[in-house]
Amino acid sequence: MREETIGGYLERLAAREPAPGGGAAAALHAAQAAALVAMVARYTTGAKYAAHAGQVAHVTAEADRLRDRALELAREDAEAFTAVTDAYRLPRADDAQKAARSAAIATALAGAARPPAEVVGVAAEVIALAEALLPIGNPNVVTDVAAAAEAARAAATTARVNVEINLGGIRDEQMRADLTATVADVDGLAERAEAVTTAVRAGLAR
């Protein structure tokens, strides 16, 4: 995923193959959001922004970390979804095989729900960084703060449906509860992202 060209990735995304799919796309939305935040932070340096140097340095480091993690989650999601399709292909000729297949599917679905659930968390962190950067960032690139917020919103809402589609096959009640709680905050994250964009657009209209 890290070394692949954009064109090559999109070819695979468009192909009739189980992975990459929506989960990987969500992770890449998050990676782009983090990269945009880092870019704005790197333009917010020098004497003019000296009063905020510590905060900007923190935002830069965190955004770089989140970008790296999001890329890793894109890879993990593709691998996890492949495991789901492999589980569904297991034989079911007798009761023993059916039971083994059912257990394998449940395990694979649980595994497939984890990467997008973590993408929601990454998106939340990126939105928080965008919120922190908005009032202090270089105004010449302030629209990229909005772009970051919108990419993070897309990451969170896309990841949510990829968690929800796996919930029905997960047998572990605690895991189901944890995953449900994770995606319960997505509407709030979307509202926060929209608030960042609204603030940016209001500033442009002055």
Residue pairs with C-beta under 8 A, 6 or more apart in sequence:
1 9
1 20
1 24
1 71
1 74
1 75
1 78
2 71
2 75
4 12
9 20
12 20
13 20
13 21
13 24
13 25
18 81
18 82
18 84
18 85
19 77
19 78
19 79
19 81
19 82
19 85
20 74
20 77
20 78
20 81
21 77
21 78
21 81
22 158
22 161
22 162
23 74
23 77
23 78
23 80
23 81
23 112
23 115
23 116
23 119
23 158
23 159
23 162
24 74
24 75
24 77
24 78
25 158
26 77
26 116
26 119
26 154
26 155
26 156
26 158
26 159
26 162
27 70
27 71
27 73
27 74
27 77
27 115
27 116
27 119
27 122
27 155
27 159
28 70
28 71
28 74
29 123
29 151
29 152
29 154
29 155
29 158
30 66
30 70
30 73
30 119
30 122
30 123
30 126
30 151
30 152
30 155
30 159
31 66
31 67
31 70
31 71
31 74
32 148
32 151
33 123
33 126
33 130
33 148
33 149
33 150
33 151
33 152
33 155
34 63
34 64
34 66
34 67
34 70
34 122
34 126
34 129
34 148
35 63
35 67
36 144
36 145
36 147
36 148
36 151
37 59
37 63
37 126
37 129
37 130
37 133
37 145
37 148
38 59
38 60
38 63
38 64
38 67
39 141
39 144
40 133
40 137
40 138
40 141
40 142
40 144
40 145
40 148
41 56
41 59
41 60
41 63
41 133
41 137
42 60
43 137
43 138
43 140
43 141
44 52
44 56
44 133
44 136
44 137
44 138
45 53
45 56
49 56
49 136
49 138
52 136
55 132
55 136
56 133
56 136
59 129
59 132
59 133
62 125
62 129
63 126
63 129
66 122
66 125
66 126
66 129
69 118
69 122
70 119
70 122
70 155
73 115
73 116
73 118
73 119
73 122
76 114
76 115
77 112
77 115
77 116
77 119
77 162
80 108
80 111
80 112
80 114
80 115
81 112
83 108
83 111
83 112
84 105
84 108
84 109
84 111
84 112
86 108
87 101
87 104
87 105
87 107
87 108
88 101
88 105
90 97
90 100
90 101
90 104
90 105
91 97
91 101
92 98
92 101
105 169
106 169
106 170
106 171
109 166
109 169
109 170
110 166
110 170
110 172
110 175
112 162
112 166
113 162
113 163
113 166
113 167
113 170
113 175
113 179
116 158
116 159
116 160
116 162
116 163
117 159
117 163
117 179
117 182
117 183
119 155
119 156
119 159
120 155
120 156
120 159
120 160
120 163
120 182
120 183
120 185
120 186
120 189
121 182
122 155
123 152
123 153
123 155
123 156
123 159
123 189
124 156
124 185
124 189
126 148
126 151
126 152
126 155
127 149
127 152
127 153
127 156
127 189
127 192
127 193
127 196
129 148
130 145
130 148
130 149
130 152
130 193
130 196
131 192
131 196
133 145
134 142
134 145
134 196
134 199
134 200
137 145
139 203
142 200
142 203
143 200
143 204
145 196
145 200
146 196
146 197
146 200
146 201
149 192
149 193
149 194
149 196
149 197
150 193
150 197
152 189
152 193
153 189
153 190
153 193
153 194
156 186
156 189
156 190
156 193
157 186
157 190
159 183
159 186
160 183
160 186
163 179
163 182
163 183
164 183
166 179
167 176
167 179
167 180
170 176
170 179
